[in-house]
């Protein structure tokens, strides 16, 4: 056998593959046309969690949320981070999935509007239906630009998708989208992706935490929860740097008026001057307000540091790992998920 290749048997797909040593298990499986469960492709979401039945792999850097030390000790790996060191046999974990099929379609820019000094709302009109669960994201490709992933914000139309895109300094895609997207520009849309979607069968309290343009999927989740008459307490926390970074308050106020057990808190980490909002870090506010989370569901969307900090607070309050659903936003320029130049959006 060539020293640069190994064999992989993927039990879930009933397939055997030849794995180049310089490619990950997920890359090779997708290239071979296998519908391997995945999301971010960069070790941050955990959607491609896999049981290593035999053999050895090298695991590239990943977040603790995506794969904990305990899970590694139990023989679990991330397919998107696993490079083979020997022949391997694997089986991906059964996922709680929604029934929306993966589709590729074409949309066109219907309009944009500025939400904050660096966040723009993008509306895409669609040529075909695009079903998704609240909290999921789509992969958008603009002409001449690499694909990026953006989470869907609420939309009142079946033929339209709405996204919140944060302009990132030096971000090739976000700058083009925010500054140059003109009505009628064609956009390729693929999806839906993501495991951090609303579980409508859940009846215990909900914690929904957004950082920056992570408010897009959080608004989708809590808007649907209210519309679906989910009557449990819904606690929304929105973390931003200063007052000029805050948006979406009218939507949150409307949801609070429509749901008797809905609350929202805005927390500013770098507030200048007096403000009616809370000051500090959003995870500190959650820790001060909530003593126990056993049986809750937590939906978290935002920058890596925020997601990690909120996740730690949740674990300390006995939230099960399987009840923590996170969408980590970051910039591709930092070598992370080509999903959102800094927040399901940037």
C-alpha positions in Angstrom: 0.0 0.0 0.0 1.1 3.5 -0.8 2.4 5.1 2.5 0.4 8.3 1.7 -3.0 6.5 1.6 -5.1 4.5 4.0 -8.4 2.6 3.8 -11.5 3.8 5.5 -14.7 1.7 6.0 -17.7 3.9 6.7 -20.3 1.6 8.3 -23.1 4.2 8.1 -22.8 4.6 4.4 -21.8 1.0 3.6 -18.8 2.3 1.7 -15.1 1.8 1.7 -12.8 4.6 0.6 -9.1 5.3 0.0 -8.1 8.2 2.2 -5.1 10.4 1.3 -3.1 11.1 4.4 -3.3 14.9 3.7 -7.1 15.0 3.6 -9.7 14.7 6.3 -12.2 11.9 6.5 -15.0 14.4 5.8 -13.3 15.9 2.7 -12.7 12.5 1.2 -16.2 11.3 1.9 -17.9 14.3 0.4 -15.6 14.1 -2.7 -16.9 10.5 -3.1 -20.5 11.7 -3.0 -21.3 10.4 0.5 -23.9 12.4 2.3 -21.8 12.6 5.5 -23.5 14.6 8.2 -21.6 17.9 8.7 -21.9 21.6 9.3 -19.1 24.0 9.7 -16.3 21.8 8.3 -13.8 23.3 10.7 -14.2 21.6 14.1 -16.6 24.1 15.7 -20.1 22.7 15.5 -19.9 18.9 16.2 -22.3 17.9 13.4 -19.9 15.4 11.9 -19.2 13.6 15.3 -18.2 10.1 14.5 -17.3 6.9 16.4 -13.8 5.6 15.6 -14.3 1.8 15.7 -10.8 0.8 14.8 -7.5 2.5 13.7 -5.9 5.8 14.5 -6.4 9.4 13.3 -4.8 12.7 13.9 -7.3 15.3 15.1 -6.7 18.8 14.0 -7.6 21.7 16.3 -11.3 22.0 17.3 -13.4 23.5 19.9 -14.4 21.8 23.2 -18.0 22.4 22.3 -17.6 20.4 19.1 -15.8 17.5 20.8 -15.1 17.3 24.5 -12.2 15.5 26.2 -14.7 13.0 27.6 -16.0 12.3 24.1 -12.5 11.7 22.8 -11.8 9.3 25.6 -15.0 7.5 24.5 -13.7 7.0 21.0 -15.4 9.9 19.3 -13.8 12.0 16.6 -14.8 14.8 14.2 -14.7 13.7 10.6 -13.9 17.3 9.5 -10.8 17.3 11.7 -9.7 13.7 11.4 -6.7 12.8 9.2 -5.8 9.1 9.0 -2.7 7.5 10.6 -3.8 4.0 9.7 -6.6 2.1 8.1 -9.8 3.0 10.0 -13.4 1.9 10.5 -15.9 4.6 11.5 -19.6 5.1 12.0 -21.2 8.6 12.2 -23.5 9.3 15.1 -27.3 9.2 14.6 -28.4 12.8 14.5 -31.8 14.3 15.5 -32.6 15.7 12.1 -35.2 17.9 10.5 -36.9 16.8 7.4 -35.9 19.7 5.1 -34.0 18.4 2.1 -30.7 19.9 1.0 -31.3 22.0 -2.1 -29.4 24.2 -4.5 -31.3 27.1 -5.9 -30.8 30.6 -7.2 -31.9 33.8 -5.6 -31.5 37.5 -6.4 -30.9 40.5 -4.2 -34.3 42.0 -3.4 -32.9 44.7 -1.1 -30.6 45.7 1.7 -30.8 48.0 4.7 -28.4 49.0 7.4 -29.2 47.7 10.9 -26.1 49.1 12.7 -22.9 50.8 11.7 -21.5 47.4 10.6 -24.5 45.1 10.1 -26.6 45.0 6.9 -29.8 43.1 6.3 -29.8 41.3 3.0 -33.0 40.1 1.5 -32.9 37.5 -1.3 -35.9 36.7 -3.5 -36.0 33.0 -4.5 -36.9 31.2 -7.7 -37.9 28.0 -5.8 -39.0 27.2 -2.2 -36.3 26.9 0.4 -37.5 25.1 3.6 -35.4 25.3 6.8 -35.7 25.0 10.5 -35.3 28.2 12.6 -31.6 28.5 13.5 -30.2 26.9 10.4 -28.0 28.5 7.8 -27.4 28.6 4.0 -24.3 28.8 1.9 -24.4 31.8 -0.4 -22.2 32.3 -3.4 -22.1 35.8 -5.0 -20.6 36.2 -8.5 -16.8 36.2 -8.4 -16.6 35.6 -4.7 -16.0 32.5 -2.5 -19.0 30.9 -0.8 -19.9 32.0 2.7 -22.4 30.6 5.2 -25.1 32.9 6.8 -27.9 32.1 9.2 -31.4 33.0 8.3 -33.2 35.7 10.1 -37.0 35.7 10.3 -38.9 36.4 7.1 -42.6 36.9 6.6 -42.5 35.5 3.0 -42.1 32.0 1.6 -40.2 33.3 -1.4 -37.6 35.3 0.5 -34.6 34.7 2.7 -33.3 37.3 5.1 -29.7 37.5 6.5 -27.8 39.8 8.8 -24.3 40.4 7.4 -21.6 42.0 9.5 -19.0 44.0 7.6 -15.6 42.7 8.6 -12.5 44.9 8.2 -10.6 43.3 5.4 -13.4 40.8 4.8 -13.5 40.2 1.0 -17.1 38.8 0.9 -18.8 40.8 3.6 -17.5 44.1 2.2 -18.7 43.2 -1.2 -22.1 42.1 0.0 -22.7 45.0 2.4 -21.4 47.7 0.0 -22.0 46.4 -3.5 -25.1 44.1 -3.4 -27.5 45.6 -5.9 -31.1 44.6 -6.5 -31.2 41.8 -9.1 -27.7 40.4 -8.5 -27.9 36.6 -8.8 -26.8 34.6 -5.8 -26.4 30.8 -5.5 -28.1 29.4 -2.4 -27.4 25.9 -0.9 -28.8 24.4 2.3 -30.1 24.3 4.8 -27.2 23.4 7.1 -26.7 23.3 10.8 -27.8 21.5 14.0 -28.5 24.5 16.2 -32.2 24.7 15.2 -35.3 24.9 17.4 -36.5 21.7 18.9 -40.3 22.3 18.9 -41.1 19.2 20.9 -39.2 20.5 23.9 -41.4 21.8 26.7 -38.9 23.0 29.3 -37.4 26.6 29.5 -35.4 28.0 26.6 -32.2 30.1 26.9 -31.3 31.9 23.6 -28.1 33.8 23.5 -26.8 36.0 20.6 -23.6 37.9 20.1 -23.6 40.6 17.3 -25.2 39.4 14.1 -25.8 36.0 15.9 -29.1 37.7 16.6 -30.3 36.5 13.2 -30.7 32.8 14.0 -31.8 33.6 17.6 -34.6 35.8 16.3 -35.6 33.0 14.0 -35.7 30.5 16.9 -37.6 32.6 19.4 -40.0 34.0 16.8 -41.0 30.5 15.8 -41.3 29.4 19.4 -43.7 32.2 20.1 -45.7 31.6 16.8 -45.8 27.8 17.7 -47.4 28.7 21.1 -44.5 27.1 23.0 -45.5 28.3 26.4 -42.4 27.6 28.5 -40.2 30.5 29.7 -38.0 31.9 26.9 -35.0 33.9 28.1 -33.1 35.9 25.4 -29.7 37.5 26.0 -28.1 39.7 23.4 -24.5 40.6 23.9 -22.9 43.6 22.1 -20.0 46.0 22.6 -21.8 49.4 22.9 -25.1 51.0 22.2 -24.4 51.6 18.5 -24.1 47.8 18.1 -27.6 47.0 19.4 -30.4 46.3 17.0 -33.5 44.1 16.8 -35.1 45.6 19.9 -38.5 46.3 18.3 -38.8 42.6 17.2 -37.8 41.4 20.7 -40.3 43.8 22.3 -43.1 42.6 20.0 -42.3 38.9 21.0 -42.2 39.9 24.7 -45.7 41.5 24.3 -47.0 38.3 22.6 -45.6 35.8 25.1 -46.3 36.1 28.8 -43.1 34.3 29.8 -40.7 35.9 27.4 -37.8 38.1 28.7 -34.9 39.8 27.1 -31.7 41.3 28.3 -29.1 43.4 26.4 -25.6 43.3 27.8 -22.9 45.7 26.7 -19.2 44.6 27.2 -17.6 47.9 26.3 -20.2 50.6 27.0 -19.1 54.2 27.0 -21.1 56.5 29.2 -24.4 55.9 30.8 -26.8 53.4 29.4 -30.1 51.7 30.3 -28.6 48.4 29.2 -26.6 46.1 31.5 -22.9 46.3 31.4 -20.4 43.4 31.4 -20.1 40.1 29.5 -23.3 38.3 28.5 -22.2 35.0 30.2 -21.7 36.9 33.4 -25.3 38.2 33.2 -26.6 34.7 32.6 -24.6 33.4 35.6 -26.0 36.1 37.8 -29.6 35.5 36.7 -30.0 31.7 36.4 -29.0 29.1 39.0 -30.0 25.8 37.4 -30.6 24.7 33.8 -31.2 21.0 34.1 -33.8 20.0 31.4 -33.5 23.4 29.6 -32.5 23.9 25.9 -29.8 26.5 25.1 -29.4 28.0 21.7 -26.2 30.1 21.3 -25.0 32.0 18.3 -22.0 34.3 18.2 -18.2 34.6 18.3 -16.1 31.7 19.6 -15.1 33.2 22.9 -18.7 34.1 23.8 -20.0 30.6 22.8 -17.3 28.9 24.9 -18.0 31.2 27.9 -21.8 30.7 27.7 -21.4 27.0 27.3 -19.3 26.8 30.4 -21.9 28.7 32.4 -24.6 26.3 31.1 -22.6 23.2 32.0 -22.0 24.5 35.5 -25.7 24.8 35.9 -26.2 21.2 34.9 -27.4 21.7 31.3 -26.8 18.5 29.4 -24.3 18.7 26.5 -27.0 17.4 24.2 -29.2 20.3 25.1 -26.6 22.9 24.2 -27.0 23.9 20.5 -24.4 26.4 19.3 -23.6 28.2 16.1 -20.1 29.6 16.2 -19.4 32.7 14.1 -16.0 33.6 12.9 -14.0 34.9 10.0 -12.6 32.6 7.3 -9.5 34.9 7.3 -8.8 33.5 10.8 -8.8 30.0 9.4 -12.2 29.0 10.7 -15.6 28.0 9.3 -16.2 29.5 5.9 -19.5 30.3 7.3 -19.8 33.8 8.4 -17.1 36.4 8.3 -17.5 36.9 12.0 -21.0 36.1 12.9 -23.5 34.2 10.8 -23.1 37.2 9.0 -19.9 38.9 8.5 
